[in-house]
Amino acid sequence: MNYCGIKHDVIDFVVDSNPHKQGFYLPGSLIPIVGVDALRRYQPDYLLILPWNLKEEIMELTDYAGEWGCQFITCIPKIQVFSAHTSNAVCQTISEGPKML
């Protein structure tokens, strides 16, 4: 995220269930780290899952986000958007991303 210049003006917060990380900020980007309860409070439209290998587990733990229409995004190996209640069904695969020089 630092390489791409993604900061708190693009991503409001990062959720981590580890209480030892909450209340701090991601290095460089200064995105605040909050607890899982922030999801229900702020009801985001999208959840970006950075640890792609934990996608299924994270989607199961936060499936309630589908109540307000939230969708999940993963970026590895390609950008994909998933519906909250259908983790196996890809709603949309982004085949072409922004071109970088």
C-alpha positions as CSV (number, residue, x, y, z in Angstrom):
1,M,0.0,0.0,0.0
2,N,2.9,2.3,0.7
3,Y,4.3,1.7,-2.7
4,C,1.0,2.6,-4.4
5,G,0.6,5.7,-2.2
6,I,-2.6,4.4,-0.5
7,K,-3.2,6.4,2.6
8,H,-6.1,7.2,5.0
9,D,-7.7,9.4,2.4
10,V,-8.5,6.2,0.4
11,I,-8.9,3.6,3.1
12,D,-10.6,4.9,6.2
13,F,-9.4,2.1,8.6
14,V,-8.0,-1.4,8.8
15,V,-9.7,-4.0,11.0
16,D,-7.7,-6.4,13.1
17,S,-9.0,-8.7,15.7
18,N,-5.7,-8.6,17.7
19,P,-6.3,-6.1,20.5
20,H,-2.5,-5.4,20.7
21,K,-2.6,-3.8,17.2
22,Q,-5.8,-1.8,17.7
23,G,-5.3,1.9,18.4
24,F,-2.2,2.1,16.3
25,Y,-1.6,3.0,12.6
26,L,-0.2,1.1,9.6
27,P,3.4,2.3,9.1
28,G,3.8,4.9,6.3
29,S,0.1,5.1,5.3
30,L,-1.1,6.2,8.8
31,I,-4.3,4.2,8.3
32,P,-5.8,3.6,11.8
33,I,-6.2,0.0,13.0
34,V,-9.5,-0.6,14.7
35,G,-11.4,-3.6,16.2
36,V,-14.0,-5.7,14.3
37,D,-16.8,-3.8,16.0
38,A,-16.1,-0.9,13.6
39,L,-17.5,-2.9,10.7
40,R,-21.1,-2.8,12.1
41,R,-20.7,0.8,13.2
42,Y,-19.5,2.2,9.9
43,Q,-21.0,-0.4,7.5
44,P,-18.6,0.0,4.7
45,D,-19.6,-0.8,1.1
46,Y,-16.4,-2.8,0.5
47,L,-14.0,-4.8,2.6
48,L,-10.5,-5.2,1.1
49,I,-9.1,-8.5,2.3
50,L,-5.3,-8.1,2.3
51,P,-4.4,-11.6,3.6
52,W,-5.8,-13.3,0.5
53,N,-5.0,-16.7,1.9
54,L,-7.4,-16.1,4.8
55,K,-10.2,-14.9,2.5
56,E,-12.7,-17.7,3.3
57,E,-12.2,-17.4,7.1
58,I,-12.5,-13.6,7.0
59,M,-15.6,-13.8,4.9
60,E,-17.2,-16.4,7.2
61,L,-16.5,-14.3,10.3
62,T,-17.9,-11.1,8.7
63,D,-20.8,-12.5,6.6
64,Y,-23.1,-10.2,8.5
65,A,-21.7,-7.4,6.3
66,G,-24.0,-8.7,3.6
67,E,-27.0,-7.2,5.6
68,W,-26.0,-3.8,4.3
69,G,-24.8,-4.9,0.9
70,C,-21.1,-4.9,1.6
71,Q,-18.8,-6.7,-0.9
72,F,-15.4,-8.2,-0.4
73,I,-12.3,-7.5,-2.5
74,T,-9.1,-9.5,-2.9
75,C,-6.1,-8.4,-5.0
76,I,-4.1,-11.6,-5.3
77,P,-3.7,-13.3,-7.8
78,K,-6.1,-10.8,-9.5
79,I,-8.6,-8.2,-8.3
80,Q,-11.9,-9.9,-7.5
81,V,-15.1,-8.7,-5.9
82,F,-17.2,-11.1,-4.0
83,S,-20.7,-10.9,-2.6
84,A,-20.9,-11.3,1.2
85,H,-23.0,-14.4,1.1
86,T,-21.5,-16.2,-1.9
87,S,-17.7,-16.5,-1.2
88,N,-17.3,-19.0,-3.9
89,A,-19.1,-17.0,-6.6
90,V,-17.1,-14.2,-8.0
91,C,-19.3,-11.2,-8.7
92,Q,-16.7,-9.5,-10.8
93,T,-13.2,-10.1,-11.8
94,I,-11.2,-7.0,-12.8
95,S,-9.1,-8.2,-15.7
96,E,-7.4,-4.9,-16.5
97,G,-6.1,-2.7,-13.7
98,P,-4.6,0.8,-14.0
99,K,-1.6,1.0,-16.2
100,M,1.6,1.8,-14.4
101,L,4.8,3.2,-15.9
